[in-house]
Amino acid sequence: MRTGILRGRDHTLLGAVAALAERRVAIALSRGGAAKSYDHVDPNEDACAFAFTEHAWLVAVTDGHWGCGGAELALERVLERHAPRWTAPAPIALAERWHVEAPEVVLDLNRVLVSAGSGAQTVGRTTLAVGLVRPNDGWWAALLVGDSHLFAVEGAGVRELCPAGDGVVFVGDRHLDPGNVDRCFRSALESHSPRGPIVLATDGLSETAIGVPDPAAAVAESVSAAREASGDLRPLATARGLAERALAAQRRNRAGDNVATACIWCD
């Protein structure tokens, strides 16, 4: 399994975009296009990652709250503990178990984040969005906590899976337990191969009065522009292009937020 990760603590230059890509997956990360106008701990509290084998492709983005540690630790746990199973040659009944496994994964990540903190606080809470594609098995899936986004591009259309409701939920909450975890995540499983790219983004893309007014349109524009690039560069062009669109909106709004994006290029 090959992996890649971008951590917010390593990318703190305002207006810059860091990106990493290999084969069909790409991730991009930025501190933002303008200074944050709200209280925060670290300049860049987002992170993003990918993992892939010849059997599966996975991307994930996290949006830390009150520190970058939780976002980074959650992704590291996904890569170490869960991605090897999800991208294995023949996962046992994974498709049938996806909705059952989702709360188990959320609780596992939550335990890791809570235990990494002091008695008074965690290392920082985080949202999470994961996209997993199993092309040879003919299905793909999503797992989300909080207000990050996952979009499926289908022809000229863009569909957001499991959009967030009211209120932001985080991994790394000491009050999260098996009794209330079902209210804290959204999961989806599509019983067909993706009909186009899968694109993820944190809320630096969409935050009211900060990001773009129409996140789905920004995704569509990014994918359309990426189709002009050569095949190997299309995932990178999508992830970077979407981050750049978010930064341009933040500069226009004179208000910033960290942004992480990711793409699995499926055609």
Buried (B, 14 or more C-beta within 10 A) or exposed (E): BEBBBBBBBEBBEBBBBBBBBBBBBBBBBBBBBBEBEEEBEBBBBBBBBBBBBEBBBBBBBBBBBBBBBBBBBBBBBBBEEBBEEBBBEEBEEBBEEBBEBBBEBBBBBBBBBBEBBEEEEBBBBBBBBBBBBBBEBEBBBBBBBBBBBBBBBEEEEBBBBBEBEEEBBBBBBEEBEEEEBEEBBBBBBBEEBBBBBBBBBBBBBBBEEBBBEEBBEBBBBBBEBBEEBEEEBBBBBBBBBBBBBBBEBBBEBEBBBBBBBBBBBBE
